[in-house]
Amino acid sequence: MRTVYAIHKSSDSPGPGPPRAAAPEHLSRSFFARPAQGVAPVGGFGLPGAYASTFLLTLTNPATILSFAAIFAGLGVGSANDALTAMVLVVGVFLGSALWWFVLSGATGLFRSKLSAGGPRWVNRISGAIIAAFGVLALSGLGG
């Protein structure tokens, strides 16, 4: 199944060229699609491979690099010549990130059993509507 974005390069569009706006039927198909019923099978190198690939993807994400560079610069890490301070900051960021993901995955595990079959569909619809509203807001600011 294809993921549909507001503007995309569709596989059914003719030849190479600029992306085109998504057709309304693509958006409605995405809006009314049912969430996955099961968990995708883990293949390849298993869970350690999935962890390593996610870790490397996150580590090389430009937004992550720039965000942490800005935070570290704002905290004055580059101006301090104290290795202990820098190490404590890095360990703190690591522990904070790990704690966040443990809380997030734990909460997901707790609420997953409490949601009915239609619950994830409404979560998808509401979050999709919020993302679409932000997209419209961003595009409306481009003309002015």
Long-range contacts (C-beta under 8 A, 24 or more apart in sequence): 1-33, 3-30, 4-29, 4-30, 6-132, 6-135, 30-128, 31-125, 31-128, 33-124, 34-121, 35-120, 35-121, 35-124, 68-93
